Amino acid sequence: MKVAVVGATGMVGEVMLKVLEERNFPVTELIPVASERSLGKKITFKGKDYNVVVLETAVSMKPDIALFSAGGGTSLEWAPKFAEVGTTVVDNSSAWRMDPTKKLVVPEINAAELTKDDKIIANPNCSTIQLVMALNPLHKKYKMKRVVISTYQSVSGTGVKAVRQLENEIAGVEGEMAYPYPIGRNALPHCDVFEDNGYTKEEMKLAREPQKIMNDKSFSVSATAVRIPTAGGHSESVNVEFENDFDLAEVRKLLHETPGVVVQDNTDTNTYPMPIFAHDKDEVFVGRIRRDETQPNTLNMWIVADNLRKGAATNTVQIAEYLVENNLV
């Protein structure tokens, strides 16, 4: 199994390599790929050194699978070139997510839709992944009508430049700014760029992607996405209105029985999800589960996950694992 990791020297790429190693993915030959700036660098994987190559070289090596985390422009240009030589691409950017000809996959929910013909597969937005992991079992049981979500997103979701900005601010050092304002001791209601409707791209991803993943447009999602000064992990306050009423004990049981979801919900012991505890873990954590007392059939909950792992790298590797296990590559 010849595996290319495109964007291998970036934040998500480094986590992808770590996850591939941890999960013992069957890599016989690793092809770490990055821009010309990183050409000649070495990547250590399972105790062996590999030279970083550029995209053109990687395509000529015809990998079985290419895991992409190198930005939308790179994916739009290069994913089809890999697909042309028979490589199956799993892309972590937003480039292909809403393309009607491409599958948008969270393995626990819709991996069964994948076939050998799917040569470019989209990985959803990090905030979307943790949201649908918790919503999917509840939607099946109670049928969602409307979801209102506010996010509290880590600076790591923006990238290494944003992490450095936060670190510099904490240290009192002037440096390059990833955001238009300071992020330390602040909250920016501004994730990604603003669209004509006044929402950001991040907020519109949260509105559109769940419907595609769950193959259902009968519910709607309204989002406000906020960047906060945490180094890792995204949190979400979620309000869900259902067609049918629910029992809170049954809701907790449904979530508890959902693979990849961990319920942390005991106010007597101050047990609830937090980014500091989700760090470096692959599960999606759900707590603060309670009835919205202002209207019928409506639930509030709090969802947290490591955005670089389940929100990006781990979900990508899980898609690759499904492809291998089902002889789709």
C-alpha positions in Angstrom: 0.0 0.0 0.0 1.7 3.1 -1.3 0.4 6.1 0.6 1.1 9.8 -0.2 0.5 12.5 2.4 0.1 15.8 0.6 0.9 18.7 3.0 3.0 16.4 5.1 4.9 19.2 6.8 1.8 21.2 7.8 -0.1 21.0 11.1 -2.8 18.5 9.9 -0.3 16.6 7.7 1.9 16.0 10.8 -1.1 14.7 12.7 -2.1 12.5 9.7 1.4 10.8 9.9 1.0 10.4 13.6 -2.5 8.8 13.2 -1.4 6.5 10.4 1.4 5.3 12.7 -0.8 4.9 15.8 -3.5 3.0 13.9 -0.9 0.8 12.2 -2.3 1.6 8.7 -0.8 -0.8 6.2 1.8 1.6 4.6 4.4 -0.2 2.6 5.8 3.0 1.1 5.2 6.5 2.4 5.4 9.4 0.0 5.5 12.7 2.0 4.6 15.6 -0.3 5.0 19.3 0.3 5.7 22.5 -1.6 9.2 23.2 -3.1 10.2 25.1 0.0 10.2 21.7 1.9 11.9 19.8 -0.9 14.7 17.6 0.5 13.4 17.7 4.1 13.1 14.3 5.8 10.0 12.9 7.5 10.4 10.0 10.0 7.7 7.4 9.9 7.8 4.2 11.9 11.5 4.7 12.5 12.4 5.2 8.9 13.3 8.4 7.1 11.6 9.5 3.9 12.5 12.4 1.6 9.8 15.0 1.0 8.9 15.3 -2.7 6.9 17.8 -4.8 3.4 17.0 -6.2 4.6 16.3 -9.7 7.0 13.6 -8.4 4.3 12.1 -6.2 1.9 11.7 -9.1 4.5 10.0 -11.2 5.0 7.5 -8.3 1.3 6.4 -8.6 0.3 6.0 -5.0 -2.7 3.8 -4.1 -4.0 6.4 -1.7 -3.3 10.2 -1.4 -4.3 11.9 1.8 -4.6 15.7 1.0 -4.2 18.5 3.5 -2.7 21.3 1.5 -5.5 23.9 0.8 -8.3 24.1 -1.6 -6.4 25.5 -4.6 -3.8 22.7 -4.4 -6.6 20.1 -4.2 -8.6 21.5 -7.1 -5.5 21.4 -9.3 -3.8 18.2 -8.2 -6.5 15.8 -6.9 -7.7 15.1 -10.5 -4.1 14.5 -11.6 -3.7 11.8 -8.9 -7.1 10.4 -9.8 -6.1 10.1 -13.5 -3.2 7.7 -12.6 -5.5 5.5 -10.5 -4.9 7.0 -7.0 -7.8 7.4 -4.6 -7.7 10.9 -3.0 -9.1 11.7 0.4 -9.2 15.5 0.5 -9.3 17.5 3.7 -9.9 20.9 2.1 -13.2 22.5 1.3 -12.5 22.1 -2.5 -14.8 19.1 -3.3 -17.2 19.0 -0.3 -20.2 20.5 -2.0 -19.4 19.1 -5.5 -22.5 17.0 -6.3 -20.3 14.4 -8.0 -18.1 13.8 -4.9 -19.0 12.0 -1.6 -18.7 13.9 1.7 -17.9 11.2 4.2 -17.9 10.6 8.0 -17.2 6.9 8.1 -19.5 6.2 11.1 -22.4 7.7 9.2 -22.1 7.2 5.4 -18.9 5.2 4.4 -21.2 2.5 3.0 -21.9 4.9 0.1 -18.3 4.6 -1.2 -17.5 2.6 -4.3 -14.3 1.8 -6.3 -15.4 4.6 -8.7 -15.0 7.3 -6.0 -11.5 8.6 -6.8 -11.8 11.9 -5.0 -13.5 11.7 -1.6 -14.1 14.8 0.5 -13.4 15.1 4.2 -15.9 17.4 5.9 -15.2 20.6 7.9 -13.9 19.9 11.4 -16.8 21.6 13.1 -19.3 19.7 10.9 -17.7 16.3 11.7 -18.2 16.6 15.5 -21.7 18.0 15.0 -23.0 15.2 12.8 -21.4 12.5 15.0 -23.8 13.6 17.8 -26.8 14.6 15.7 -27.0 11.6 13.4 -28.3 9.0 16.0 -30.8 11.6 17.4 -32.0 12.5 13.9 -32.7 8.9 13.1 -34.8 8.5 16.3 -36.6 11.9 16.7 -36.2 13.6 13.2 -34.6 17.0 13.4 -36.4 20.2 12.2 -33.9 22.9 13.0 -30.4 23.2 14.5 -28.9 26.4 16.0 -25.2 26.2 16.7 -22.6 28.5 18.1 -19.0 27.4 17.9 -16.0 28.1 20.1 -13.1 27.2 17.8 -9.4 26.8 18.5 -6.8 28.9 16.7 -5.2 25.7 15.5 -8.1 25.5 13.0 -6.6 28.5 11.2 -3.1 27.0 11.2 0.4 27.5 12.5 0.5 31.3 11.9 -2.6 31.7 14.2 -1.1 29.4 16.9 2.1 31.6 16.8 0.0 34.8 17.1 -1.6 33.4 20.3 1.8 32.3 21.7 3.3 35.6 20.9 0.5 37.5 22.6 0.8 35.3 25.7 4.6 35.9 25.8 4.1 39.7 25.1 6.0 39.5 21.8 5.1 41.4 18.7 4.8 39.2 15.6 2.9 38.3 12.5 -0.9 38.5 12.8 -3.1 35.8 11.4 -6.3 37.7 12.5 -7.3 41.3 12.1 -7.4 41.7 15.9 -5.6 40.2 18.9 -6.9 36.7 19.8 -5.6 36.4 23.4 -8.2 37.5 26.0 -10.6 37.9 23.1 -13.3 36.1 21.0 -13.6 36.8 17.3 -17.0 36.1 15.7 -15.1 35.7 12.4 -14.1 32.2 11.1 -13.1 32.3 7.4 -14.2 35.0 5.1 -17.6 36.8 5.1 -20.1 35.9 2.3 -22.7 38.2 0.7 -25.4 37.0 3.1 -23.4 38.2 6.2 -22.4 34.7 7.3 -18.8 33.4 7.1 -17.8 30.5 4.9 -17.4 28.4 8.1 -20.9 29.1 9.1 -22.3 28.2 5.7 -20.2 24.9 5.8 -22.1 24.1 9.0 -25.4 24.9 7.3 -24.8 22.8 4.1 -22.5 19.9 4.9 -24.7 18.1 7.5 -27.5 17.8 4.9 -25.2 16.3 2.4 -23.5 13.8 4.8 -26.9 12.7 6.2 -28.5 12.8 2.7 -31.4 14.8 4.1 -32.6 18.3 3.5 -35.6 18.1 5.7 -33.8 20.0 8.5 -32.0 23.3 8.6 -28.9 24.6 10.4 -28.1 28.1 11.5 -24.6 28.8 12.7 -22.4 31.5 14.4 -18.7 30.5 14.4 -16.4 32.1 16.9 -12.6 31.9 17.3 -11.4 31.7 20.9 -7.8 31.7 22.4 -7.5 27.9 22.9 -4.6 26.1 21.3 -6.5 23.0 20.3 -10.1 21.6 20.3 -13.4 23.0 19.0 -16.5 23.3 21.2 -20.1 23.8 20.1 -23.3 24.9 21.8 -26.1 23.1 20.0 -29.9 23.6 20.2 -31.9 21.0 18.3 -35.6 21.1 17.6 -37.1 17.7 16.8 -40.4 16.6 15.1 -40.9 14.1 18.0 -40.5 14.4 21.7 -37.6 12.6 23.5 -36.7 11.2 26.9 -33.4 12.6 28.2 -32.3 9.2 29.6 -32.9 7.7 26.1 -31.0 10.5 24.4 -28.0 9.8 26.7 -28.3 6.1 26.0 -28.4 6.6 22.2 -25.3 8.8 22.3 -23.5 6.4 24.6 -24.1 3.6 22.2 -22.9 5.6 19.2 -19.4 4.5 18.1 -16.9 7.4 18.4 -19.1 9.4 20.8 -18.4 9.7 24.6 -21.0 11.1 26.9 -19.6 13.3 29.7 -22.7 14.6 31.5 -22.9 14.7 35.2 -23.4 18.2 36.7 -23.2 16.8 40.3 -19.5 16.1 39.7 -18.9 19.0 37.2 -18.4 16.4 34.4 -18.7 18.0 31.0 -16.6 18.1 27.8 -13.7 20.6 27.5 -11.0 21.0 24.9 -8.3 20.4 27.4 -9.6 16.9 27.9 -10.4 16.2 24.3 -6.8 17.0 23.3 -5.1 14.2 21.3 -8.2 12.0 21.4 -10.3 10.7 18.5 -13.7 10.6 20.2 -16.4 13.3 20.1 -17.5 14.3 23.6 -21.1 15.3 24.4 -22.4 16.8 27.6 -24.7 19.5 29.2 -27.6 17.5 27.7 -30.8 19.2 28.8 -34.3 20.1 27.6 -34.9 23.5 26.1 -37.7 24.7 28.4 -38.8 27.5 26.1 -40.3 25.3 23.4 -41.4 21.7 22.8 -39.3 18.8 21.5 -36.0 20.9 21.8 -32.7 19.8 23.2 -29.5 21.7 24.2 -26.1 20.0 24.3 -22.4 20.8 24.3 -20.1 19.0 21.8 -16.3 19.0 21.9 -13.6 17.3 19.8 -9.9 17.6 18.9 -10.2 19.5 15.6 -6.9 18.3 14.2 -7.7 14.6 14.9 -11.4 13.5 14.4 -12.0 16.9 12.9 -9.4 16.4 10.2 -6.6 13.8 10.3 -8.3 10.9 12.0 -11.5 11.1 9.9 -9.3 11.1 6.8 -7.4 8.0 7.9 -10.7 6.3 8.9 -12.0 6.8 5.3 -8.7 5.3 4.0 -9.1 2.4 6.4 -12.6 1.7 5.1 -11.4 1.8 1.5 -8.7 -0.8 2.3 -10.9 -3.1 4.4 -13.5 -3.2 1.7 -11.1 -3.6 -1.3 -12.1 -0.3 -2.8 -8.5 0.7 -3.7 
